[in-house]
Amino acid sequence: MSAQLSRVLRRVGVGQLTATSDHASNLAAASQLCRQAKSAGACLLCLPEAFSFIGAAAAETVAQAEPLDGPRLGAYRALAREHGLWLSLGGFHEAGAPGGRVFNTHVVLDAAGATRAEYRKIHLFDVDVPDGPVLMESRSTAPGAAACVVVDASDELGFTFGLTTCYDLRFPELYVALARSSGCHAILVPSAFTRPTGAAHWHLLLRARAVESQAYVLAAAQSGTHNEKRASYGARAASFAVAGHALAVDPWGEVVGDCGPDASPALVTVDIDLDKIAKIRAKMPIQAHRRGDVLGLLQADAA
């Protein structure tokens, strides 16, 4: 295999969408990104959190949820097969969670449309956003069990990648665990950040997680205003739009792809450079320097 071909096989697309409550429209936008990603030579397309549905109320989210083997996800399996692409479906409303809620499930499909991994979002966004809305994800969503979910696609794609979702980004211990236990080449962070938190922390946190893990961080993102009812919490309507800027960050913390704040659907591509990862880790072996006794402080605090 030539070096050029190997590089193409490691190309990843990072997508940006403005999802609504219209499932058909959301699927059409995802299909457009699949075509663009395939044309660009990507082997994997990352879609954001809530890629298939964003409604105006928690009850609406629960009502439209389906199991992972249902027809809605089946349409995305068909997309993967049609385009010969792996898909990171960054946050699907999976029916059947405790308490009549859903799971926010990050699903990875291979190019045959088969499920290769499932990660149920651990950290739920129950936050009074400064100058923004009060959002209580736990009203409709149950947390998943703590887990390091790693996709070993070394044979098919040439790299491994770990799964997280949106608000997980603020909890570096998960990223340390992914980097330390598996040596992931990339970590995926599909998101739907609010505008206030996005403007303050989106680039900052993604770059920090990349530096800490010495891995590529691929953050597909929602962008724009999803519905008028998001203003019902009493803040400015603009506060309920989410920040765009689907990003790709390299293992040195440099932004190497940015969809910008407005375009949707939009796509950036990045090549996963295994040599760059290896050189950075060799010159600054932070995992070898990490102190287990300091990590133990988190365990002591939890106890």
PETAHU-V763760 format. One record per pair of residues at least 12 apart in sequence whose C-alpha atoms are under 10 Angstrom apart, sorted by sequence separation. I is the first residue (numbers start at 1). J is the second residue. If there is no record, write none. Layout:
BEGIN
i j
I J
I J
END
This chain:
BEGIN
i j
17 29
33 45
34 46
53 65
91 103
92 104
93 105
94 106
105 117
106 118
107 119
124 136
125 137
126 138
149 161
150 162
151 163
163 175
175 187
206 218
225 237
228 240
245 257
246 258
247 259
256 268
257 269
16 29
17 30
33 46
34 47
76 89
91 104
92 105
93 106
105 118
106 119
107 120
124 137
125 138
126 139
149 162
150 163
162 175
206 219
225 238
227 240
228 241
245 258
246 259
247 260
256 269
257 270
16 30
33 47
90 104
91 105
92 106
105 119
106 120
123 137
124 138
148 162
149 163
150 164
164 178
224 238
225 239
226 240
227 241
244 258
245 259
246 260
256 270
15 30
30 45
90 105
91 106
92 107
104 119
105 120
106 121
123 138
124 139
148 163
149 164
163 178
225 240
226 241
244 259
245 260
246 261
256 271
17 33
30 46
73 89
89 105
90 106
91 107
103 119
104 120
105 121
125 141
147 163
148 164
162 178
224 240
225 241
226 242
244 260
245 261
16 33
30 47
89 106
90 107
103 120
104 121
105 122
124 141
147 164
161 178
162 179
189 206
202 219
224 241
225 242
243 260
244 261
245 262
15 33
88 106
89 107
90 108
102 120
103 121
104 122
124 142
161 179
223 241
224 242
225 243
243 261
244 262
245 263
14 33
15 34
73 92
88 107
89 108
103 122
123 142
124 143
222 241
223 242
224 243
242 261
243 262
244 263
13 33
52 72
72 92
87 107
88 108
89 109
104 124
121 141
122 142
123 143
124 144
162 182
169 189
222 242
223 243
224 244
244 264
246 266
247 267
248 268
250 270
13 34
15 36
30 51
52 73
73 94
87 108
88 109
121 142
122 143
123 144
161 182
162 183
163 184
168 189
169 190
221 242
222 243
223 244
245 266
246 267
247 268
248 269
249 270
250 271
251 272
15 37
29 51
30 52
86 108
87 109
88 110
120 142
121 143
122 144
123 145
160 182
161 183
162 184
166 188
167 189
168 190
169 191
187 209
221 243
222 244
223 245
244 266
246 268
247 269
248 270
250 272
251 273
13 36
14 37
29 52
86 109
87 110
120 143
121 144
122 145
123 146
160 183
161 184
162 185
163 186
164 187
165 188
166 189
167 190
168 191
187 210
221 244
222 245
223 246
247 270
248 271
250 273
13 37
26 50
27 51
52 76
68 92
70 94
85 109
86 110
87 111
120 144
121 145
122 146
160 184
161 185
162 186
163 187
164 188
165 189
166 190
167 191
186 210
220 244
221 245
222 246
252 276
12 37
13 38
26 51
27 52
67 92
68 93
69 94
70 95
85 110
86 111
119 144
120 145
121 146
122 147
159 184
160 185
161 186
162 187
163 188
164 189
165 190
166 191
167 192
220 245
221 246
251 276
252 277
11 37
12 38
26 52
27 53
66 92
67 93
68 94
84 110
85 111
86 112
87 113
94 120
119 145
120 146
121 147
148 174
159 185
160 186
161 187
162 188
163 189
164 190
165 191
166 192
167 193
187 213
219 245
220 246
221 247
250 276
251 277
11 38
13 40
25 52
26 53
65 92
66 93
67 94
68 95
84 111
85 112
86 113
91 118
93 120
119 146
120 147
147 174
148 175
158 185
159 186
160 187
161 188
162 189
163 190
164 191
165 192
166 193
186 213
187 214
192 219
219 246
220 247
250 277
251 278
12 40
13 41
14 42
23 51
24 52
25 53
26 54
65 93
66 94
67 95
81 109
83 111
84 112
85 113
86 114
87 115
88 116
91 119
92 120
119 147
146 174
150 178
185 213
186 214
187 215
188 216
189 217
190 218
191 219
192 220
193 221
194 222
195 223
218 246
219 247
220 248
252 280
11 40
12 41
13 42
19 48
23 52
24 53
64 93
65 94
66 95
67 96
80 109
81 110
82 111
83 112
84 113
86 115
87 116
88 117
89 118
90 119
91 120
119 148
120 149
148 177
149 178
184 213
185 214
186 215
187 216
188 217
189 218
190 219
191 220
192 221
193 222
194 223
195 224
218 247
219 248
251 280
252 281
11 41
12 42
13 43
14 44
15 45
16 46
17 47
18 48
19 49
20 50
22 52
23 53
63 93
64 94
65 95
66 96
80 110
81 111
82 112
86 116
88 118
91 121
119 149
147 177
148 178
152 182
179 209
183 213
184 214
185 215
186 216
187 217
188 218
189 219
190 220
191 221
192 222
193 223
194 224
217 247
218 248
219 249
251 281
10 41
11 42
12 43
13 44
14 45
15 46
16 47
17 48
19 50
20 51
21 52
22 53
23 54
62 93
64 95
65 96
77 108
80 111
81 112
82 113
90 121
118 149
119 150
147 178
148 179
150 181
151 182
170 201
179 210
183 214
184 215
185 216
186 217
187 218
188 219
189 220
190 221
191 222
192 223
217 248
218 249
8 40
9 41
10 42
11 43
12 44
13 45
14 46
15 47
16 48
17 49
18 50
19 51
20 52
21 53
22 54
61 93
62 94
63 95
77 109
79 111
80 112
81 113
117 149
118 150
150 182
152 184
170 202
183 215
184 216
185 217
186 218
187 219
188 220
189 221
190 222
191 223
216 248
217 249
218 250
8 41
9 42
10 43
11 44
12 45
13 46
14 47
15 48
17 50
18 51
19 52
20 53
21 54
22 55
61 94
62 95
76 109
77 110
78 111
79 112
80 113
81 114
104 137
117 150
118 151
148 181
149 182
150 183
151 184
152 185
169 202
172 205
176 209
179 212
180 213
216 249
217 250
7 41
8 42
9 43
10 44
11 45
12 46
13 47
14 48
17 51
18 52
19 53
20 54
21 55
61 95
62 96
73 107
77 111
78 112
79 113
80 114
116 150
117 151
148 182
150 184
171 205
175 209
179 213
215 249
216 250
217 251
8 43
9 44
16 51
17 52
18 53
19 54
20 55
21 56
45 80
62 97
67 102
77 112
78 113
103 138
116 151
117 152
151 186
170 205
174 209
175 210
178 213
179 214
215 250
216 251
15 51
18 54
19 55
20 56
44 80
65 101
66 102
67 103
77 113
78 114
102 138
104 140
116 152
150 186
151 187
166 202
169 205
170 206
172 208
173 209
176 212
177 213
179 215
214 250
215 251
216 252
217 253
223 259
52 89
63 100
65 102
68 105
76 113
77 114
101 138
102 139
103 140
104 141
116 153
150 187
169 206
172 209
175 212
176 213
214 251
215 252
216 253
223 260
224 261
51 89
52 90
53 91
62 100
63 101
64 102
65 103
75 113
77 115
101 139
102 140
103 141
104 142
105 143
171 209
175 213
176 214
210 248
211 249
213 251
214 252
215 253
216 254
217 255
219 257
220 258
221 259
223 261
224 262
21 60
49 88
50 89
51 90
52 91
53 92
54 93
62 101
63 102
68 107
74 113
100 139
101 140
102 141
103 142
104 143
105 144
169 208
170 209
210 249
211 250
212 251
213 252
214 253
216 255
218 257
219 258
220 259
222 261
223 262
224 263
21 61
43 83
44 84
45 85
46 86
47 87
48 88
49 89
50 90
51 91
52 92
53 93
61 101
62 102
73 113
74 114
99 139
100 140
101 141
102 142
103 143
104 144
169 209
172 212
175 215
207 247
209 249
210 250
211 251
212 252
213 253
216 256
223 263
224 264
23 64
43 84
44 85
45 86
46 87
47 88
48 89
49 90
50 91
51 92
52 93
59 100
61 102
62 103
99 140
100 141
101 142
102 143
103 144
123 164
124 165
125 166
126 167
172 213
202 243
206 247
207 248
208 249
210 251
211 252
212 253
223 264
42 84
43 85
44 86
45 87
46 88
47 89
48 90
49 91
50 92
51 93
59 101
99 141
100 142
101 143
121 163
122 164
123 165
124 166
125 167
196 238
197 239
202 244
203 245
206 248
207 249
209 251
210 252
211 253
222 264
223 265
21 64
42 85
43 86
44 87
45 88
46 89
47 90
48 91
49 92
50 93
58 101
97 140
98 141
99 142
108 151
110 153
119 162
120 163
121 164
122 165
123 166
124 167
125 168
195 238
196 239
199 242
202 245
203 246
206 249
207 250
208 251
210 253
211 254
221 264
222 265
223 266
35 79
39 83
41 85
42 86
43 87
44 88
45 89
46 90
47 91
48 92
49 93
97 141
98 142
119 163
120 164
121 165
122 166
123 167
124 168
194 238
195 239
196 240
198 242
199 243
202 246
203 247
206 250
207 251
208 252
209 253
210 254
27 72
31 76
34 79
38 83
97 142
98 143
111 156
117 162
118 163
119 164
120 165
121 166
122 167
123 168
194 239
195 240
196 241
197 242
198 243
199 244
202 247
203 248
207 252
208 253
210 255
221 266
30 76
34 80
37 83
38 84
69 115
95 141
96 142
97 143
110 156
117 163
119 165
121 167
122 168
123 169
194 240
195 241
196 242
197 243
198 244
199 245
203 249
207 253
220 266
35 82
38 85
68 115
93 140
94 141
97 144
110 157
121 168
123 170
193 240
194 241
195 242
196 243
198 245
206 253
207 254
220 267
24 72
27 75
31 79
34 82
35 83
37 85
93 141
123 171
193 241
194 242
195 243
206 254
207 255
220 268
23 72
27 76
30 79
31 80
34 83
192 241
193 242
194 243
195 244
204 253
206 255
34 84
35 85
68 118
192 242
193 243
194 244
203 253
24 75
31 82
34 85
191 242
192 243
193 244
218 269
27 79
31 83
34 86
122 174
191 243
192 244
203 255
218 270
34 87
162 215
166 219
191 244
50 104
161 215
165 219
166 220
192 246
216 270
49 104
50 105
108 163
161 216
162 217
164 219
165 220
166 221
191 246
216 271
49 105
50 106
107 163
161 217
190 246
216 272
49 106
106 163
161 218
189 246
190 247
215 272
216 273
48 106
106 164
189 247
215 273
216 274
30 89
47 106
105 164
106 165
135 194
189 248
215 274
105 165
188 248
104 165
133 194
215 276
216 277
46 108
132 194
186 248
187 249
214 276
215 277
45 108
132 195
133 196
186 249
214 277
215 278
44 108
131 195
132 196
186 250
214 278
44 109
129 194
131 196
132 197
186 251
215 280
44 110
129 195
130 196
131 197
185 251
214 280
215 281
43 110
44 111
86 153
129 196
130 197
214 281
43 111
129 197
213 281
211 280
86 156
214 284
86 157
214 285
214 286
12 85
90 163
91 164
213 286
214 287
12 86
13 87
14 88
90 164
91 165
212 286
213 287
13 88
88 163
90 165
91 166
211 286
212 287
90 166
62 139
63 140
58 136
62 140
58 137
61 140
62 141
58 138
59 139
60 140
61 141
58 139
59 140
58 140
106 188
57 140
58 141
106 189
106 190
186 272
185 272
185 273
186 274
185 274
186 277
185 277
184 277
185 278
133 230
90 188
133 231
135 233
90 189
91 190
132 231
133 232
134 233
88 188
90 190
91 191
133 233
134 234
89 190
90 191
91 192
132 233
133 234
134 235
88 190
90 192
132 234
133 235
132 235
133 236
131 235
132 236
133 237
183 287
131 236
132 237
132 238
133 239
180 286
181 287
132 239
133 240
180 287
131 239
132 240
179 287
180 288
130 239
132 241
129 239
180 290
176 287
43 156
44 157
159 272
43 157
158 272
159 273
176 290
42 157
43 158
157 272
159 274
49 165
158 274
48 165
49 166
48 166
176 295
173 295
173 298
90 219
90 220
89 220
90 221
88 220
54 192
51 190
48 188
49 189
50 190
51 191
47 188
48 189
49 190
50 191
51 192
46 188
47 189
48 190
49 191
50 192
46 189
47 190
48 191
49 192
10 154
46 190
47 191
48 192
49 193
12 157
10 156
11 157
9 156
10 157
11 158
9 157
10 158
8 157
9 158
10 159
7 157
9 159
6 157
7 158
6 158
54 222
51 220
49 219
51 221
56 226
48 219
49 220
50 221
51 222
55 226
56 227
46 218
47 219
48 220
49 221
50 222
54 226
55 227
56 228
57 229
19 192
46 219
47 220
48 221
49 222
53 226
54 227
56 229
57 230
14 188
16 190
18 192
46 220
47 221
48 222
55 229
56 230
15 190
16 191
17 192
45 220
46 221
47 222
48 223
55 230
56 231
57 232
14 190
16 192
56 232
48 246
47 246
46 246
15 218
16 219
17 220
18 221
19 222
14 218
15 219
16 220
17 221
18 222
19 223
13 218
14 219
15 220
16 221
17 222
18 223
19 224
20 225
21 226
12 218
14 220
15 221
16 222
17 223
18 224
19 225
20 226
21 227
13 220
14 221
15 222
16 223
17 224
18 225
19 226
20 227
16 224
18 226
19 227
18 227
47 267
46 267
45 267
18 241
45 268
18 242
45 269
44 269
18 244
17 244
40 267
42 269
16 244
40 268
41 269
42 270
16 245
17 246
40 269
42 271
15 245
16 246
36 266
37 267
41 271
15 246
16 247
33 264
36 267
37 268
14 246
15 247
33 265
36 268
37 269
14 247
32 265
33 266
34 267
36 269
14 248
32 266
33 267
13 248
29 264
30 265
32 267
33 268
12 248
29 265
30 266
28 265
29 266
26 265
16 258
14 257
15 258
16 259
13 257
14 258
15 259
16 260
18 262
14 259
16 261
17 262
18 263
19 264
16 262
17 263
18 264
19 265
16 263
17 264
18 265
16 264
17 265
18 266
15 264
16 265
17 266
15 265
16 266
17 267
15 266
16 267
14 266
15 267
16 268
13 266
14 267
15 268
13 267
14 268
15 269
13 268
14 269
12 268
13 269
14 270
12 269
13 270
11 269
12 270
13 271
11 270
12 271
10 270
11 271
12 272
10 271
11 272
8 270
9 271
10 272
11 273
8 271
9 272
10 273
7 271
8 272
10 274
7 272
7 273
6 273
7 274
END
